[in-house]
């Protein structure tokens, strides 16, 4: 259980006076130490537990029926459809794709790539910007003028980012943010081993520094799955490969730390073969899309994931078939798109409305026909790219 969950459990007992700081520091020493580590003081931990309880009761009382109609939508591509989509490959090649050249398709297609690039395994849309900040798989932070970003040109080779930045061995760009992300708020990273940290953006600066600052530290064998940016009072959702998801208040549950820190526990994993696969900020999110390795997918009303204290086991995202795993959960709207990539290099950009709207326990429907041995390896949200 998380610190907040433990505090609430004691508060519901016959003797809630055990929550007095002088008492809890003796009778629940491990809880007290964990609270100080996570929140800085016992009073701050109590406030976080109180805020969580109030939010949970509000969410429960206002949650609508699961059988409500879908969101009304009209698929109308806007200027967003022409803006860059950033992509990276399994062998560390990073570039942007002109939005006009990245079309919605009826079936999965192969995009021509430079020789030796591997397969496309990561997509990201950030809107328009004159400069970008990027974070690597090793947790280092870089800045670059948009005009220097390599552009996808089919099989033609592109400039490797290792020629621009002083990369270490096996380092590659995995995440990209607009320059406006540094105007205020915090940067939050989430890792496969369920660690996370929030850092005030003023610790990074706004200069386009190519030297590579440490954005966060990683434990041995760990990798980042998301780098998020937003105001301090943001909420975050993280999903695991075994089909669990946790929705928590990052403002209350994650105090700001310096750049050179690993962070705190985000969620309890279900054994050594489980891992976090995706995370996103939830403010304004009405629906989320889920896709599995075997090509099953669905949309779900996001308010089915009530807020919980950070560090717990979370709630069920879907019922998985034997041997299947969740690839990712992303914010979704039926009037916008998702893009799926597979282990043999096929890519499918489709309208999100093609994913059925189901409840949390549902396993989803097949949304892509896979060849023998082929698996889905990534999913990302994109703006509307066609009227279909």
Legacy VTK file of the C-alpha trace (Angstrom):
# vtk DataFile Version 3.0
C-alpha trace
ASCII
DATASET POLYDATA
POINTS 388 float
0.000 0.000 0.000
1.056 3.625 -0.502
1.715 6.115 2.281
-1.657 7.764 1.639
-3.495 4.429 1.688
-1.852 3.479 4.994
-2.788 6.814 6.563
-6.423 6.411 5.458
-6.491 2.866 6.854
-5.342 4.129 10.276
-7.832 7.010 10.113
-10.678 4.489 9.659
-9.575 2.464 12.685
-11.060 2.678 16.175
-8.188 4.858 17.324
-7.401 7.557 14.734
-5.327 9.378 17.372
-2.555 7.034 16.249
-2.035 9.566 13.433
-0.596 12.135 15.831
3.007 12.650 14.783
4.507 11.801 18.147
2.506 8.539 18.246
2.954 7.421 14.652
6.715 7.967 14.738
6.885 5.226 17.386
3.977 2.864 16.618
4.260 3.018 12.809
7.913 3.891 12.359
8.236 2.559 8.775
5.155 4.512 7.654
6.457 7.664 9.311
9.852 7.326 7.631
8.231 6.682 4.216
5.997 9.749 4.649
8.954 12.002 5.474
10.848 10.624 2.467
7.909 11.129 0.082
6.389 14.397 1.360
9.048 16.120 3.444
6.965 16.282 6.629
4.246 14.311 8.420
1.819 17.240 8.147
2.266 17.307 4.362
1.498 13.570 4.176
-1.706 14.075 6.203
-2.762 16.893 3.859
-2.160 14.622 0.835
-4.323 11.895 2.422
-7.100 14.391 3.162
-7.040 15.794 -0.390
-7.127 12.280 -1.835
-10.146 11.321 0.299
-12.092 14.422 -0.736
-11.299 13.887 -4.442
-12.244 10.208 -4.307
-15.637 10.900 -2.750
-16.304 13.597 -5.334
-15.316 11.334 -8.231
-17.451 8.448 -6.909
-20.553 10.573 -6.418
-20.354 12.174 -9.861
-19.276 9.160 -11.943
-21.772 8.630 -14.815
-23.154 5.298 -15.959
-20.814 3.159 -18.034
-23.409 2.692 -20.760
-23.553 6.367 -21.660
-23.323 7.331 -25.342
-19.983 8.059 -26.960
-18.636 11.594 -27.323
-20.071 13.524 -30.245
-17.413 14.190 -32.842
-16.751 15.296 -36.393
-13.558 14.208 -38.101
-12.235 17.390 -39.626
-8.459 17.662 -40.148
-7.102 21.046 -39.075
-3.741 22.743 -39.302
-2.496 20.225 -36.708
-2.591 17.524 -39.398
0.204 19.341 -41.274
2.543 19.700 -38.320
5.499 17.404 -37.627
5.187 13.980 -36.028
8.425 13.014 -34.280
9.527 9.406 -34.574
12.372 7.160 -33.499
13.445 3.657 -34.452
14.650 0.571 -32.633
18.241 1.355 -33.689
18.207 4.904 -32.357
17.451 6.914 -35.519
15.394 10.039 -34.730
13.592 12.363 -37.191
10.339 14.152 -37.861
7.724 13.231 -40.460
5.851 16.010 -42.270
2.242 15.626 -41.161
0.976 15.852 -44.757
3.031 12.773 -45.629
1.846 10.661 -42.692
-1.621 9.629 -43.788
-4.448 7.680 -42.193
-4.601 4.256 -43.879
-7.147 1.459 -44.156
-4.509 -1.207 -43.527
-1.077 -1.202 -41.867
1.723 -0.077 -44.189
5.505 -0.111 -44.191
7.271 3.234 -44.186
10.565 3.209 -46.053
13.452 3.844 -43.662
17.208 4.422 -44.034
19.293 1.265 -44.195
19.966 -0.167 -40.729
17.404 2.049 -38.958
15.428 -0.886 -37.547
11.670 -0.506 -37.054
9.646 2.504 -35.951
8.891 2.116 -32.249
7.990 5.570 -30.950
5.845 8.495 -32.198
5.115 11.853 -30.594
3.142 14.978 -31.539
3.854 18.291 -29.778
2.278 20.890 -32.087
4.257 23.721 -33.609
7.467 25.142 -32.169
10.581 27.032 -33.227
12.820 24.905 -31.025
12.632 21.645 -29.141
13.980 20.143 -25.970
14.763 16.441 -26.047
15.443 13.747 -23.469
17.434 10.604 -24.174
17.040 7.027 -23.004
19.837 7.712 -20.512
17.998 10.640 -18.917
20.002 13.479 -20.496
18.426 16.746 -21.630
19.256 18.575 -24.907
18.005 21.622 -26.827
17.961 22.185 -30.594
16.630 24.650 -33.145
13.760 23.050 -35.085
15.508 23.885 -38.380
18.311 21.494 -37.472
15.998 18.530 -36.893
16.461 15.694 -39.409
13.434 15.067 -41.627
12.196 11.686 -42.828
12.846 11.264 -46.542
12.011 7.602 -47.064
15.053 5.398 -47.616
17.394 8.408 -47.821
19.761 8.563 -44.889
19.229 11.234 -42.248
21.724 12.949 -40.013
22.110 10.962 -36.805
21.630 12.835 -33.545
24.961 11.470 -32.349
26.568 13.872 -34.843
24.783 16.785 -33.150
25.003 15.857 -29.488
27.858 14.297 -27.456
26.096 10.968 -26.992
27.382 8.214 -24.763
27.361 4.587 -25.947
23.884 3.404 -27.018
22.336 6.784 -26.225
19.356 7.859 -28.338
16.667 10.551 -28.305
13.356 9.150 -27.050
11.255 12.159 -26.015
10.693 15.642 -27.424
9.035 18.755 -25.971
8.222 22.220 -27.343
10.262 25.166 -26.138
7.152 26.455 -24.322
7.418 23.508 -21.915
10.164 25.432 -20.133
7.974 28.487 -19.464
6.880 27.182 -16.072
5.730 24.170 -14.107
7.546 20.867 -13.735
9.100 18.060 -15.728
8.036 14.557 -14.630
9.693 11.344 -15.765
8.265 7.825 -15.304
10.329 4.636 -15.761
9.730 0.967 -16.590
10.645 -0.040 -13.035
7.874 2.273 -11.759
10.076 5.094 -10.521
9.237 8.741 -11.090
10.452 12.236 -10.262
9.193 15.796 -10.648
11.658 18.647 -11.173
10.937 22.365 -11.529
11.650 23.431 -15.118
13.755 26.387 -14.006
16.473 23.855 -13.137
16.884 23.162 -16.857
16.887 26.666 -18.303
15.628 27.778 -21.715
18.890 27.882 -23.651
19.318 25.380 -26.491
22.157 23.559 -24.771
23.619 20.684 -26.815
26.048 19.513 -24.112
23.549 17.214 -22.406
22.398 17.990 -18.862
21.316 15.196 -16.559
17.525 15.387 -16.319
17.214 12.392 -13.982
19.087 9.345 -12.780
18.135 5.746 -13.569
18.644 2.560 -11.606
20.639 -0.189 -13.306
18.612 -1.792 -16.083
15.851 0.836 -15.958
14.563 3.003 -18.836
12.201 5.982 -19.059
8.748 5.348 -20.542
7.485 8.938 -20.409
8.726 12.486 -19.894
5.810 14.820 -19.098
5.565 18.568 -18.630
2.872 20.733 -17.072
1.807 22.759 -14.029
2.664 21.655 -10.513
-0.920 20.640 -9.710
-1.157 18.116 -12.563
-2.557 14.594 -12.288
-0.773 11.610 -13.862
-1.890 8.198 -15.109
0.569 5.310 -15.534
-0.193 1.855 -16.979
1.563 -1.479 -16.610
2.168 -4.363 -19.016
0.057 -6.659 -16.824
-3.044 -4.526 -17.279
-3.130 -2.253 -14.239
-3.221 1.531 -14.153
-2.841 4.139 -11.437
-4.246 7.682 -11.477
-2.722 10.002 -8.887
-2.290 13.665 -8.006
1.315 14.478 -8.858
0.987 17.870 -7.213
0.170 16.343 -3.835
2.041 13.038 -4.135
5.310 14.084 -5.813
7.342 16.843 -4.230
9.862 18.527 -6.503
13.394 17.115 -6.481
16.675 18.082 -8.063
17.778 16.846 -11.471
20.217 14.275 -10.088
17.751 11.974 -8.359
16.052 8.667 -9.175
12.702 9.621 -7.655
9.945 7.793 -5.805
7.787 4.700 -6.316
4.884 5.283 -8.703
3.078 1.951 -8.601
3.428 -1.611 -7.330
4.306 -3.985 -10.161
2.956 -7.504 -10.520
6.181 -9.489 -10.358
9.576 -9.339 -12.073
8.175 -9.573 -15.628
5.821 -6.612 -15.146
6.768 -3.030 -16.014
5.224 0.349 -16.679
4.602 0.897 -20.385
3.146 4.411 -20.624
2.168 7.504 -18.674
0.449 10.803 -19.415
-0.956 13.884 -17.698
-4.699 13.563 -17.286
-6.066 17.104 -17.065
-8.855 17.429 -19.647
-8.690 13.742 -20.683
-12.165 12.233 -21.215
-11.248 8.895 -22.796
-8.154 6.690 -23.027
-7.180 4.131 -25.683
-5.509 0.822 -24.781
-3.688 -1.562 -27.151
-2.067 -4.947 -26.448
0.761 -6.912 -28.043
-1.723 -9.264 -29.718
-3.514 -6.350 -31.402
-6.533 -5.992 -29.114
-7.713 -2.475 -28.412
-10.493 -0.421 -26.875
-11.375 3.003 -25.575
-12.566 3.563 -22.008
-14.082 6.502 -20.172
-11.214 7.931 -18.194
-13.291 8.800 -15.128
-13.548 5.043 -14.489
-10.027 5.426 -13.054
-10.653 7.159 -9.737
-7.693 8.996 -8.226
-5.583 6.937 -5.827
-2.529 7.523 -3.703
0.791 7.097 -5.500
2.540 3.794 -4.860
-0.483 1.480 -4.821
-1.396 -1.414 -7.129
-3.764 0.672 -9.233
-6.956 -0.427 -10.999
-7.577 -2.888 -13.817
-7.092 -1.432 -17.291
-8.248 -4.556 -19.134
-8.597 -8.309 -18.850
-5.633 -9.827 -20.683
-5.612 -13.073 -22.620
-2.962 -15.605 -21.581
0.421 -14.487 -22.874
-0.741 -11.001 -23.859
0.604 -7.707 -22.486
-0.495 -4.101 -22.599
1.686 -2.078 -25.000
0.371 1.336 -24.036
-2.518 3.477 -22.816
-2.841 6.972 -24.326
-5.288 9.898 -24.114
-7.930 9.492 -26.798
-10.826 11.244 -28.526
-12.977 9.678 -31.272
-12.396 12.715 -33.479
-8.620 12.218 -33.378
-6.165 9.433 -34.346
-3.911 6.788 -32.892
-0.857 5.241 -34.550
0.263 1.657 -33.965
3.620 0.126 -34.936
4.573 -3.536 -35.064
7.652 -5.698 -34.612
8.087 -6.248 -38.379
7.992 -2.556 -39.258
4.353 -2.025 -40.175
2.607 1.199 -39.132
-1.130 1.884 -38.939
-2.533 5.377 -38.380
-6.286 5.155 -37.830
-9.156 7.157 -36.428
-9.542 6.484 -32.711
-13.285 5.959 -33.233
-12.448 2.557 -34.769
-11.558 1.336 -31.264
-14.702 0.175 -29.441
-15.789 2.017 -26.301
-15.843 -0.535 -23.447
-15.544 -0.765 -19.676
-12.315 -1.253 -17.758
-12.578 -5.066 -17.348
-13.140 -5.700 -21.089
-10.216 -7.161 -23.036
-10.970 -5.177 -26.214
-11.485 -6.218 -29.833
-8.979 -7.040 -32.546
-8.018 -3.781 -34.265
-5.137 -5.005 -36.463
-4.505 -8.270 -38.314
-1.061 -9.527 -37.320
1.143 -11.975 -39.223
2.479 -15.089 -37.447
5.087 -13.929 -34.924
4.227 -10.246 -35.397
3.441 -8.146 -32.306
2.303 -4.602 -31.643
5.187 -2.692 -30.033
3.885 0.874 -29.618
0.832 3.122 -29.666
0.610 6.926 -29.661
-2.082 9.608 -29.922
-2.107 11.965 -32.922
-4.431 14.746 -34.131
-7.094 14.017 -36.749
-5.493 13.259 -40.120
-8.512 12.520 -42.348
-12.299 12.711 -42.539
-12.647 8.909 -42.531
LINES 1 389
388 0 1 2 3 4 5 6 7 8 9 10 11 12 13 14 15 16 17 18 19 20 21 22 23 24 25 26 27 28 29 30 31 32 33 34 35 36 37 38 39 40 41 42 43 44 45 46 47 48 49 50 51 52 53 54 55 56 57 58 59 60 61 62 63 64 65 66 67 68 69 70 71 72 73 74 75 76 77 78 79 80 81 82 83 84 85 86 87 88 89 90 91 92 93 94 95 96 97 98 99 100 101 102 103 104 105 106 107 108 109 110 111 112 113 114 115 116 117 118 119 120 121 122 123 124 125 126 127 128 129 130 131 132 133 134 135 136 137 138 139 140 141 142 143 144 145 146 147 148 149 150 151 152 153 154 155 156 157 158 159 160 161 162 163 164 165 166 167 168 169 170 171 172 173 174 175 176 177 178 179 180 181 182 183 184 185 186 187 188 189 190 191 192 193 194 195 196 197 198 199 200 201 202 203 204 205 206 207 208 209 210 211 212 213 214 215 216 217 218 219 220 221 222 223 224 225 226 227 228 229 230 231 232 233 234 235 236 237 238 239 240 241 242 243 244 245 246 247 248 249 250 251 252 253 254 255 256 257 258 259 260 261 262 263 264 265 266 267 268 269 270 271 272 273 274 275 276 277 278 279 280 281 282 283 284 285 286 287 288 289 290 291 292 293 294 295 296 297 298 299 300 301 302 303 304 305 306 307 308 309 310 311 312 313 314 315 316 317 318 319 320 321 322 323 324 325 326 327 328 329 330 331 332 333 334 335 336 337 338 339 340 341 342 343 344 345 346 347 348 349 350 351 352 353 354 355 356 357 358 359 360 361 362 363 364 365 366 367 368 369 370 371 372 373 374 375 376 377 378 379 380 381 382 383 384 385 386 387
